[in-house]
Amino acid sequence: MSSSLMDLLSSAVRGGLEPDKLFELYIPGFTSMRQFFSTYFRIDLSKIMSIGFFCMLYMSAGRSMFGGVYDQFLGYFTSTISIPADDRVNREVLTYMSDHLARGSSRFLAVKTGDASISSPYGSEYVYKGDAEALQDALRASSDEKKKRINYFPAIGKSYFLFQGRPFIFDLIPRFGYTDNDFTPVPSGEEPIILRCLGRNPAPLKRFLQHCRDHSAKSRESVTTIFATQTERYGTGLEWREATMRPIRPLNTVDLDEKVKDNILADIRRYLLPATRLYYARRGVPYRRGFLFWGPPGTGKTSFSVALAGHFDLDIYMVSLASKNLDDDGLAKLFNALPSKCIVLMEDIDSAGINREKLKSKRSRGPKKEVESKTVDKAEEQESSTTPISLSGLLNVIDGAASQEGRILIMTSNTPETLDPALIRHGRIDKQIKFDYISKFDARQLFVRMFSMHEDEQAAADSPSDTSTPTEKLEMKITTEIDHVTRRENIARLALSFAEQIPEKKLSPAEVQGFLLDQRDDAEGAVERVAGWVLDIFAARALEVEEEKEKAREDGDFALDSDGEEGGDDVVAPMPRRPHSR
């Protein structure tokens, strides 16, 4: 109402209309009110209202004039950088602003309670940002709503701050309509950013972006970033999105033959050298490296891949070939968007069923009955709809003419004999590594690792009291050293006894580790209970086999032996083709 009233007021002044009559039009009964205030309080209400409305009129005009001058000032005396929402720099700037601006003296903030790894619109990176307090809060996160942490984020719109003594403007552009008086939601991480700084030289902006990048790199020193495919923000295809961040896993926590492990490390280390890329380029060799990790489930294939990424400071890009939303074109688009150095992880590639056997069987199939033909065609249609990726499309992104170079491809498989030979030939897969069931030696090492105190835990337990005298501190140090030696000897003895009860290469490392986690507070109890646990595992496996046989009998496809009877344990299956370790 104020703007229209001021317009009418200004026109009334120019036309000679008295203010009292004007106020009476907009405020019925104004004349009576003016007479009342004038009679009893000797206040000229008409004059006060006129002064107030004239002030509002000049303020509105001044705001419009200032807005124009402000825009002209920004255009001539500031430098600007625009950052799209889907760029990684956008996330780095948002993280820096959340860490500093939102925790500083900014007057415009958005807030959300809960664990930062959940509430952060920028992903789980918010937990591992090098802030010990934030990390401890995340570790102490409670399901109790009252104990959840309050997280602050930069509000949508303009924020002003200083960087290296120079004024900056951080403008978070909303995706949808927004005014300064509206409720400010927590940013979704999909907003473009406009950065401005005072001065016509963009060098300060570049320094700020580099500072944000360094801050992000520092926050990632102890974590491995894992990217996964998600639906595009403004489309129907798939794109890479940061899915999670995991603490770097030490290589010694993966149970694999040390010689094989050292061979892989040396291979990747040599591959990542700048001289290697130049060597490949000069000799016309595609700069790519591929590995196939194969073996039973739970033997550490994925864990070792994550540990490799942390060891070499590489990001992991996980792609699921069984996704219904991913076709050949989408897969090619994803591979073209990969950075120059990364690890591409294709888990359980055998489960995607990508091979040429279907095509061969279709072409070689003879005439079919009409009913049978419809049934088979329907089954084939359902099968093809679940695996839209073709073998040729996969081979093209791995080593085709337009395939990305610089990445390390790791495929994992539980049944490598089902993979198409073209997929794992030399040039596509350079090394095939078998991950076997756990040995007695590895079981012993795993026991020691699970029950030994970490350096941080040991340091916290050994810290003397501040009130202790030097003599008492020395005595305490000697006592704790003796205790540690005794504990290590006891754990080594228990580990040997534990390993003797683990059958050689019959259990997966994941199964043994799961058992030890359940017994983590009782090392001696773990040794006492492991024999019964092993028997339970074998009994459960036997029961599972019997259930599968029973299901096969019900389906009518149970294998028959040469006498026409159901084949049991004495039926010997042909040895599958196995890739060999190199």
N, C-alpha and C positions, 0 to 999 in steps of 0.2 A: 504494500500500500504506500510505503514511503516514497518510492521512486515516482509513482504516478501522481502522488500528491505534490511532490516537489516540481514536477513538470507543470502541473496545473497552477501551482503557486507562482512559478516564474512567468507563465503566460498571463496570469492575473495581474501581476505587477506591471507587466508591459502594457496591458489593456486598461489599467486604471481601476481594477476591481478591488474594493476594500477588503482587507484581511478578515474582518469579522464575518462578512457575508460568505467568504470562501470557507472559513472554518465551520460555519453553520451547515454548509452543504455536506461536508464530510463527517462532522461531529454534531448530530442532532441534539439540540438543547445547549449548545455552546454559549448562546447569548445569555441564557439564564445563569449558567455557571459563571460567566464573566461578571455579571452583575452581583452575584453572591460573593465572589472573592473580592470584588471592588468595595462592596458595602461593609463587610465584616472584617476583612483582613487588609484592606487598602492595597491590594495587589492587582496590577493590570495584567490579567491573564492573557489578553490578546497580544500585548507586547512580548511577554515571555514566549508564547507559542510562535510568534513571528521570528524572534531571534533564534529559537531552536530549529525551526524549519529552514531558515536561511543558512544556519551552520551546516545542517545536513545537506543542503543544496551545494554549498561550496566544497564540502568534504567529498561528495559524490563526483563533482566535477574535477576536484583535485586528484581523486583516485583514478579516474579515467585518464587524466593528463599524465599522472605519474606512471600508470601502466604503459602508456606509449613511450614515455622517456625511458622506462626500465627496459622495455624490449629493445629500444634503439641502443641502449648502453650495452646490453648483453651481446647484441649483434656486432658492435664495433670494438668493444674493449675486453672481450673474453674469448677464450679458445674452448672448443667443444669437441667431445668424442662421444659417439653413439655406440652402444653395445647391444647387439640383439639378444633376445631372451635365450636362444638355443646355443649360445657360445659359452665355452668353458670360462672365459674371462668374466662373464656375467656372474657365475657362481663364485668365483674368487673375490670379486669386488663385494658381492653381497655378504660373503662370510666375513670379510674384513670389517665392513660397516656394522655388521651385527656384533662383532667382538669389541669394537671401539666406540663407534657413534652411539649404539644402543645402550652401552654401559656407561657412557659419559654423561654430558650435561644436555643432551638433546631434549627438546620440549615435546617432540611429536614422535610417539612410539606406538607400536602394536605389541600386544602381550598374549601369551598362551601358556597355560600351565601344563606340566607333565615332564616326562623324561625328554631331554633335549634331542635324543636320537629319534624320537617319535614326532615331537612337535615341530622340529625344525623344518621349514619348507624347502630347505636346500639340501636335504638328505642327511644321512648319518654322519657326514663330515663334521657336523656341529659338535659331536661328542669328542672326537679325537683332534682337537685343535691346539694341542700343546699346552692347554690350560690344566694344570694339575687339579685345581679346584673343580672345574667342570667334569673332569674325568672321575674324580672321587664321588661327585654328586651322582653321576651316571651309575657308578658301581653300587652306590648306596640307595638306588632308586627303590621306592617302596610302593606296594599296591595301595597303600593308604592315601586317599585323595588329599588329606591335609598335609602330607609330607612331600607332595610333588613340588618340584622346583618351578619358579616363575621365570619364564624365558622372555626376553625382550628383543624386538626386531625393529628395524627402521620402518617408519610409516610410509605408506604410499604418498607420493608427492615430493615436494622439495625439502631438502635438509641442508643446512649450512655448517661448514666445519673448516678448520684450518689444518693444512698439511705443509710442514716445513716452513711455517710462517706465511703461507699464501692462502687467501680465501678460496674455498671450493664450494661448488653447488652440486649436490647429489640429488638427482631427479629420478624417482622410481615411477615409471609411467604405468598407469593402470590399464588392464586389458579392456575394461568396460567403463561405462560412464561414472564419473566421480566428481564431486565438488568438495571444497575445503570444509564444508559444514557436515559432510556425510560421515557416518561411522567408517573407521579405517580398519579393514580386515587384515589379518596376518598375511603378508605376501606369500603367494603360492610358488614363487621361484620361476614364474613364467612371464615376468614383466621386463620389458626393455629398460635400459638405463641410459640416461644422458648425464655426462660429467662435464662440468664447466669449471674453469679457473680464471682468475683475474690476470689479464695480460694476453697479448696477441701471439705469444710464443707457446706452442703446444708441448714444449719440453717438460714442464711440470706435470702435465697430465700423463705423459709417458713414464715419468719417474714414479708417479703414484700407482699406475697399473703394474709396473715392475715390482713395486713394494707389496702390492696385493698378491702378486704371484709368488714372491718370496715368502710371504706370510703363509700362503696356502701350502707351499712346498715344505715349510718348516712343520706345519701341523700334520703333514702326511709322512713325516720321517719314520714313524713307528707303526704305520699301518699300510695295508695293501688295499688299493681301490679296485672294486669289482664292478664292471659295467654289464648291464643286461639289456635286452631288447624290450622296448615298450612302444605303444602306439604314439605316432607323431602328435605334437601339440595341435597342429593346424592341418592335419591330413588323416588319411586312413592307413598309411603304411606304418612301418616300424623304424625306429631310430635307436641309437645308443643312449641310454640314460644311466647315471650313476645309481647303482642299486644298493650297495652296502660298502662298509669299510671294516676290515678285520685287522686286528693286531698282527704284525709280521710273525709268521710261524718259523721258528728255528728249524733248520734242515735236520738237526740231530733228533728231532721229535718224530721224524718219518722213518719207519722201519724198512730199510732197503739195504741191500748189500753195499758195503762201503765202496768197493771197487766200481760197481755200476754207478753209484751216486757220484763219485769223483769224476768218472768218465763223462757223465752228462754235464756236470758243472764246468769242466774244462771245455767241452764242446760249445756250450752256450757262451761262456766267457770269451772264447776265441771268435765266435760268430759276431758278438756285439762290438768288437774292436773296430774303430774307424778304418783301419788299414784293410780289414776283411771286406768291407763294402767296396772299397776301391779295387781290391784284388778281383772281386766278382765282376765288377763293371768292366774292367780292362779285358777280361777274358770272356765276356758275353754270357756269364752265368747268372741266372736270376738270383737275386739276393733274398732267399727265403730259407727257412729251416722248419722241418716237420718231425714230430715224434708221435709214436703210437704207444700209449701205456695200456697194457692189457693184463687181465687177470681176474680172479673171482671178486665179487663185491666185498667191500670193506678192507681191501688190502692196501689202501693209501694212494690210489692213483690221483684223485682230485686233491688230496692233502699235499702231495708232493708238488703238484702244479702250483698251488697257492704258495707253498714254501719257496719254490723257484722264483715266482714273481716278487716276493718280498726280498729275497737274497739279491736279485739284480735290479731292484727298484723299478719294476715294470708294472703297469696296470694290466688287469685281466679283463678280457671281453668274452663273455659267455654267450653262446648262441645255441638255441635248441632247434635242431633240424626237424623235430616232430611237431613244431608249432603249426597250427592250421592257418595262421595268418601270414605265414612266410612262404613265398614262392621264389622262383629262380631270380626274377628281377629284384625282388626285395633283398635277397641274399647278396646279390652283386652290389646293390646300393650300400648295404651295411659294410661290406668289405672295402668298398671304395672310401668309406668314411673313417677307416681305421687310422690311427696315428702311425708315424714312421717306425716306432719301436713299441711293441706291446706283445702280450701273449693272448692268442685266440684259443679258447678252450671249448671243444665240442665234446660234451659228456655223453657217454653211452651211445655212441654213434651207431652201434648195431641195432639199437631199439628203433631207430628211424626207418629201418627196412629199405635203405636206398641201395639197390643193386639192379642188375640187368636180368635177373632170373624171371621176373614177372613178364617182361616184354618177350623173352624167349618162350616162356610157357604159353603166352597168348598166341604167338605166331605158329608154334608147333602143334597147337591143340587141333584135333580133328573135328569132324562134324559132331554136333551135340543134339540131343533131343531138345524139343522146344521148351519144355518145362525146366529141364536141367540148364539150358542155355540162359534162360531168364534169371535163374537162381545164381548161377556163376557170374553173369554180367553184373548183377546187383551187388554181389560180394566184391567184385573187382572195383566197382564204382565207389563203394564205401572205403575200400582200402586206399584207392588213389586219392580220395578226398582227405584222408588223414595224413598223407605224406605228399604235399604239393611240390616238394623239392625233388628234382630229377637228378640222376647220377651225373649227367652231362653238365647240368647247372652247377653242381657242387665241384666238379673237376675244373670247371672254367674259373671259379673264384679262387681255387687253390693255386693253380699254375697256368691259367689261361693267359692270353696275350694282354688282357687288361687287368690282370690280377695285381693286388697290392703287394709291394715289396717291403722288406724290413721287419715284418712280423714273424713271430714264432708260433707255429701251429701245433697244438697238442690235442690229439684225439684220445679218448678213453673208450675201452670196450671190455665187456665181460665175456663175450663169445666172439673172438676175432675170426674164427673159421667161417663165420657167416658174412664177413665183409667181402665186397667185390675186389678181386685182385687189382683192378685198375686204380682203386682208391688208395692202396697202400704200396704201390710200386715205388722204386727208387725215383727221386726227384720230387715226389710228393711227400713221402714219409722217409726220412733219412735214417731214423733209428727206431727200432721196435724193442720196447723194454717190458719184460715180464714182471709183474707184481704177484708174488706167490703168497701162500699162507705163511703164518709166522713160524719161525724156527725156534728151537729151544734157546739158542743164543740171543735172538731178538726178544724173546719173552723175558729172559733174564734182564736185558737192558731196559726193557719197558717197565719192569717191576722197580728197578732202581730209580728210574726217572720219575715214576709216579709217587714214590714214597720219600724221595730225598727232598730236603729243604732247599728252596730257591735262595739265591744270594740275598735278595731283598728281605725275605722272611728270616733268614739267618741273622742279618744285620739288625733287624728290628728286635729279634729275641735277645741279641747279645748286648744291646745298648745299655750301659750302666746308668745308675741313677745319678742325677746331678749333685746330690748331697754326699755321694760316696767319696771317701778319701783316696789319694793315689794308691795306697797299699791295698785298699779294698777293691779298687778297680783292677789292679794287677792280679789279685787272687781270683776275682771273678772271671777275668780273661782266661787264666790258666784252667779254671774249672770248666768253662764253656768249651774250650778247645778239647779237653779230655772227653766231654760229653759228645761233641761232634764226632770225634774219632770212634768212640764206642758205638754211636748211632750208625755211622757208615759201615762199620764192621758187622753190626747186627743186620742191617739191611742187605748187605752183600751175602750174608749167610742165608737169610730168608729168600733172597732172589734165586739163589742156587737151588734151594729146595722147591721153590715155586716152579722153576723152569723144568725140573725133572718130572713134574706131574703134567706138563703140557705136551701132548703128542706132537711129534715132529711134522710140521706143515699140514695140519688138519684143521686148524682154526684160523680165522682171519684176525689181523691185528685189531680191528675195530671191536670184535667180540671180546678179546682179552682185555682191551682197554676199558670197555664198558663194565666188565666184571670188577676190574681194579678200582674204577670210579665208585662203584657201590661200596667197596671195602676201604676207601681211602683213609679212614680214621683207624683202621685196624690191620696193620701189616701181617701180624701173626695169624689173625683170623682169616685173612685172604689165603694164606698157605694151607690152613686147616680145611677150608671149604672148597678149594679149587678142584679137588678130585671129584667131589659130588657134582660140582657145576659142569665139569667136562662130560660126565655121564648124562646129565640132563640135556646138554646141547646135542649130543649124539642121538639121544632118544627122541628129541624134538625133530631132528632131521629125518630120522627113520619114519616117524609119524607123518611128516610132510610128504615123503616119498610115497607112502601107502595111500595118502589122500589123493595125490596126483594120479596114481594108478587107478584108484576107484573112480575118479572123475573121468579118466580115459575110458574105462569100461562102460560107464554110463553113456559117454558120447559115441561109443562104438568104434573108436579108432585105436584101441589098445593093440600093441604089436603082438603078432603071433609068431611062434617059433616054427621050425621045420615040420613038426608033427601036428601043426594046426592048433596047438594049445597056447594059452596065454603065456607070454614070455615073462619070466621073473628075473631074479637077480643073476641067474646063470646065463642070461642072454647077453652076449658080448657085442657091443656096438662098435662100428668101425672107428678107427682112430681119426679124429678130425685133423684138418690141416691147421697147423699152428705156426704163427710167425715166430721167428727166432730172434733172440736178443743179440744185438751187435754192439 
